[in-house]
């Protein structure tokens, strides 16, 4: 496969600084080498940056960096559309606000191919706030609401040409949801598997059910992996840690199953904050998980020493 690495040094959506270093940390951790060793052709297009930020105001005074996030969303939608034309784009972030741009971009590409886009959201949070409902003002908490067409973004964010059907979004690993998000998401067809559901049924059963839906619809699958999907004991480099996340083996199993499905067409790696890491262990884990998604097997796994 031809993999396209795209660095997105975006940290305007989060309250803690450091995510802008995420793309560099993934490169230092060897993401390109890991993919090439699996036989993939890899092109690293470098980092992209915004250069056109328009002033705007919103009635919600809590919002932080709205003009910057809107500018990133416009740019990333075009970049994602362009880079998905020839191979598999891997968007290296950067905070999760980037998905407000990457998902609409690949959704547009999928529509051109006459195929529906499905999204697997691996995260501790649903990120289903609107501009009106967020009280923290951190805009990495809204991308799913935006790209599924929730009301409240008109006049600020770019109009959606191809919103993602909420029934085609599956969230796994959820364990921290605000009241406003919980009530809003109940009104949609989004599938939400929290950690209790994983404890009761096992992640393989839940993921397999979703992959069968994608396959039956001849869909394309975008995977958005947030560091806080993982338990902080194995992935400390994130500013939004929530105890009780996915274990090392659960995370690798998810990636191995995704590879076996042959359905994944694009990938987000988000919320890596190297400033909070321990000798690069989280960046290295993300690279290893990406390698599992791209074909590394259990017996090929390298021995790690930290």
VMD Tcl script that draws the C-alpha trace (Angstrom):
set ca {
  {0.00 0.00 0.00}
  {1.07 3.59 -0.59}
  {0.97 5.38 2.77}
  {0.86 9.18 2.89}
  {2.15 10.68 6.15}
  {0.72 14.13 6.88}
  {1.95 16.07 9.91}
  {-0.64 18.31 11.57}
  {0.91 20.39 14.39}
  {-2.46 21.53 15.69}
  {-2.89 22.31 19.38}
  {-5.47 25.11 19.26}
  {-8.30 22.76 20.21}
  {-6.81 21.63 23.52}
  {-6.14 23.45 26.78}
  {-2.66 21.98 27.33}
  {0.18 22.85 25.01}
  {2.39 20.19 23.45}
  {0.31 18.41 20.80}
  {2.02 20.41 18.08}
  {5.07 18.22 18.74}
  {3.10 15.02 18.08}
  {4.04 14.61 14.39}
  {7.75 15.01 15.18}
  {7.53 12.45 17.98}
  {5.92 9.90 15.69}
  {8.64 10.46 13.11}
  {11.38 10.09 15.74}
  {9.68 6.92 17.00}
  {10.13 5.44 13.53}
  {6.71 5.40 11.91}
  {8.11 5.56 8.39}
  {10.62 2.77 8.98}
  {7.96 0.58 10.61}
  {5.70 0.90 7.57}
  {8.50 0.38 5.07}
  {9.64 -2.77 6.87}
  {6.14 -4.13 6.29}
  {6.58 -3.59 2.55}
  {4.56 -0.40 2.18}
  {5.59 2.51 -0.01}
  {5.71 5.64 2.19}
  {5.65 9.33 1.29}
  {5.99 11.91 4.05}
  {4.59 15.21 2.78}
  {5.81 17.04 5.90}
  {3.79 19.30 8.18}
  {0.99 21.55 7.01}
  {0.19 24.89 8.61}
  {-2.63 27.41 8.43}
  {-1.96 30.84 6.97}
  {-5.40 32.42 6.61}
  {-7.22 33.07 9.90}
  {-10.35 35.23 9.74}
  {-11.76 37.06 12.73}
  {-15.09 35.78 14.05}
  {-17.14 36.00 17.22}
  {-19.60 33.63 18.80}
  {-22.15 34.17 21.60}
  {-20.52 31.44 23.71}
  {-17.73 33.31 25.57}
  {-16.03 30.06 26.61}
  {-14.88 29.20 23.08}
  {-11.13 29.16 22.66}
  {-9.33 29.71 19.34}
  {-12.45 29.46 17.18}
  {-10.94 31.34 14.20}
  {-7.87 29.07 14.22}
  {-9.92 25.85 14.42}
  {-12.17 26.98 11.58}
  {-9.07 27.73 9.48}
  {-7.60 24.31 10.28}
  {-10.90 22.63 9.40}
  {-11.05 24.29 5.98}
  {-7.43 23.44 5.20}
  {-7.55 19.86 6.46}
  {-10.71 19.06 4.55}
  {-8.93 19.96 1.31}
  {-5.71 18.18 2.32}
  {-7.59 15.01 3.29}
  {-9.51 15.01 0.03}
  {-6.33 15.52 -1.99}
  {-4.15 13.00 -0.15}
  {-6.81 10.27 -0.23}
  {-6.70 10.19 -4.02}
  {-3.63 7.98 -4.16}
  {-3.09 5.66 -1.23}
  {-3.85 5.69 2.47}
  {-3.45 9.01 4.31}
  {-2.18 8.85 7.89}
  {-2.88 12.12 9.67}
  {-0.37 12.63 12.47}
  {-1.62 15.11 15.07}
  {-2.11 17.29 16.82}
  {-5.28 17.38 18.91}
  {-8.59 15.79 17.96}
  {-10.01 18.99 16.49}
  {-8.18 17.92 13.33}
  {-10.85 15.30 12.64}
  {-13.34 18.08 11.94}
  {-11.34 18.50 8.74}
  {-9.95 15.07 7.93}
  {-13.27 13.22 8.13}
  {-15.22 15.58 5.80}
  {-12.31 15.43 3.37}
  {-12.25 11.64 3.13}
  {-16.08 11.56 3.14}
  {-16.02 13.67 0.00}
  {-13.56 11.23 -1.59}
  {-15.72 8.26 -0.61}
  {-18.80 9.90 -2.13}
  {-16.95 10.38 -5.42}
  {-16.24 6.65 -5.42}
  {-19.89 5.89 -4.74}
  {-19.11 4.30 -1.38}
  {-20.35 5.25 2.11}
  {-17.83 6.36 4.72}
  {-17.85 4.72 8.14}
  {-15.88 6.05 11.12}
  {-14.39 4.05 13.99}
  {-13.85 6.48 16.89}
  {-11.36 5.07 19.41}
  {-11.49 7.55 22.27}
  {-12.34 8.08 25.92}
  {-14.66 10.92 24.86}
  {-17.52 11.22 22.41}
  {-16.44 14.71 21.22}
  {-20.08 15.52 20.50}
  {-20.34 19.10 21.76}
  {-21.71 21.92 19.63}
  {-20.35 25.46 19.72}
  {-23.23 26.34 22.02}
  {-23.02 23.40 24.43}
  {-19.32 23.32 25.33}
  {-18.50 24.87 28.68}
  {-14.76 24.22 28.58}
  {-14.44 25.96 25.22}
  {-11.90 23.36 24.09}
  {-12.80 22.68 20.48}
  {-11.23 19.24 20.30}
  {-14.52 18.23 21.94}
  {-16.74 18.87 18.90}
  {-15.52 17.12 15.70}
  {-18.03 14.24 15.71}
  {-20.94 16.62 16.22}
  {-19.73 18.72 13.31}
  {-18.99 16.04 10.72}
  {-22.27 14.21 11.44}
  {-24.22 17.39 10.74}
  {-25.35 18.41 14.23}
  {-26.95 21.87 14.28}
  {-25.06 24.87 15.63}
  {-22.09 25.17 13.27}
  {-23.68 27.15 10.42}
  {-22.08 30.49 9.79}
  {-18.85 29.48 11.49}
  {-17.55 26.14 10.19}
  {-17.42 25.25 6.48}
  {-20.72 23.89 5.09}
  {-20.66 20.09 4.92}
  {-20.99 18.71 1.41}
  {-20.98 15.09 2.60}
  {-21.90 14.72 6.29}
  {-21.29 11.30 7.79}
  {-24.44 9.38 8.66}
  {-24.40 9.03 12.50}
  {-25.51 5.41 12.08}
  {-22.16 4.78 10.37}
  {-20.12 5.97 13.38}
  {-18.97 3.48 16.02}
  {-17.28 4.66 19.21}
  {-15.23 2.26 21.31}
  {-13.54 2.98 24.63}
  {-15.86 5.76 25.83}
  {-15.70 6.55 29.55}
  {-16.01 10.33 30.02}
  {-19.08 12.08 28.60}
  {-20.56 15.45 29.57}
  {-24.29 15.65 30.27}
  {-24.98 17.80 27.20}
  {-23.13 15.35 24.97}
  {-24.93 12.37 26.48}
  {-28.34 13.84 25.81}
  {-27.44 14.95 22.28}
  {-25.91 11.66 21.22}
  {-28.96 9.72 22.43}
  {-30.91 11.44 19.66}
  {-28.63 10.02 16.97}
  {-27.82 6.62 15.53}
  {-24.20 6.68 16.74}
  {-23.11 3.37 18.27}
  {-21.38 3.94 21.61}
  {-19.48 1.14 23.32}
  {-18.19 2.27 26.68}
  {-15.60 0.38 28.72}
  {-18.26 -1.53 30.66}
  {-19.59 -2.90 27.38}
  {-16.06 -3.97 26.48}
  {-15.65 -5.61 29.90}
  {-18.90 -7.52 29.49}
  {-18.65 -8.60 25.85}
  {-15.03 -8.21 24.80}
  {-13.73 -5.76 22.22}
  {-13.49 -8.37 19.46}
  {-17.23 -9.08 19.44}
  {-18.13 -5.40 19.32}
  {-15.62 -4.53 16.60}
  {-16.47 -7.55 14.46}
  {-20.13 -6.55 14.43}
  {-19.23 -3.07 13.15}
  {-16.79 -4.37 10.53}
  {-19.49 -6.66 9.19}
  {-21.71 -3.61 8.66}
  {-18.95 -1.76 6.81}
  {-18.24 -4.76 4.62}
  {-21.91 -5.38 3.83}
  {-22.28 -1.77 2.66}
  {-19.05 -1.87 0.60}
  {-17.94 1.07 2.73}
  {-14.65 2.81 3.33}
  {-13.47 3.00 6.93}
  {-11.76 5.95 8.58}
  {-10.14 5.13 11.94}
  {-9.55 7.93 14.44}
  {-7.26 6.85 17.28}
  {-6.96 9.14 20.29}
  {-4.17 8.43 22.78}
  {-6.69 8.57 25.63}
  {-8.43 5.49 24.19}
  {-5.53 3.70 25.86}
  {-5.10 3.29 29.59}
  {-2.80 6.02 30.97}
  {-0.58 3.36 32.54}
  {0.64 2.40 29.07}
  {0.12 5.74 27.28}
  {0.74 8.69 29.61}
  {1.43 11.30 26.90}
  {-2.00 12.90 26.70}
  {-3.54 15.91 28.40}
  {-6.95 14.25 28.88}
  {-6.12 11.06 30.76}
  {-9.04 8.96 31.97}
  {-8.32 5.79 34.00}
  {-9.66 2.47 32.84}
  {-8.79 2.61 29.15}
  {-7.92 -0.08 26.65}
  {-5.10 -2.42 27.58}
  {-2.03 -3.08 25.45}
  {-3.47 -6.31 24.07}
  {-6.98 -4.92 23.52}
  {-5.53 -2.08 21.48}
  {-3.35 -4.36 19.39}
  {-6.24 -6.76 18.87}
  {-8.35 -3.91 17.49}
  {-5.57 -2.97 15.07}
  {-4.94 -6.55 14.00}
  {-8.64 -7.09 13.32}
  {-8.78 -3.87 11.33}
  {-5.89 -5.09 9.19}
  {-7.56 -8.45 8.64}
  {-10.73 -6.71 7.48}
  {-8.97 -4.88 4.65}
  {-11.47 -2.02 5.05}
  {-9.39 0.82 6.49}
  {-8.76 3.64 4.03}
  {-7.49 6.46 6.29}
  {-6.20 6.98 9.83}
  {-5.96 9.75 12.45}
  {-3.34 9.53 15.22}
  {-4.23 12.28 17.67}
  {-3.65 13.90 21.07}
  {-0.04 12.72 21.43}
  {1.65 15.24 23.72}
  {5.37 14.38 23.89}
  {5.87 16.92 26.68}
  {3.94 14.53 28.93}
  {5.58 11.32 27.72}
  {8.03 9.00 29.48}
  {11.10 8.41 27.31}
  {8.94 8.25 24.21}
  {6.92 5.22 25.29}
  {3.55 6.58 24.09}
  {4.90 7.65 20.69}
  {6.52 4.23 20.30}
  {3.25 2.51 21.23}
  {1.34 4.53 18.63}
  {3.88 3.51 16.00}
  {3.55 -0.13 17.04}
  {-0.25 0.08 16.89}
  {-0.05 1.62 13.43}
  {2.24 -1.22 12.38}
  {-0.33 -3.75 13.65}
  {-3.01 -1.98 11.62}
  {-0.77 -2.21 8.58}
  {0.09 -5.88 8.90}
  {2.54 -6.59 11.72}
  {1.64 -9.83 13.47}
  {2.03 -10.84 17.11}
  {5.13 -12.91 16.37}
  {6.76 -10.00 14.53}
  {6.51 -7.66 17.50}
  {9.86 -6.21 18.60}
  {11.15 -6.41 22.15}
  {10.94 -2.98 23.81}
  {13.05 -1.65 26.65}
  {12.20 1.69 28.29}
}
mol new
graphics top color blue
foreach p $ca { graphics top sphere $p radius 0.5 }
foreach p [lrange $ca 0 end-1] q [lrange $ca 1 end] { graphics top cylinder $p $q radius 0.2 }
display resetview
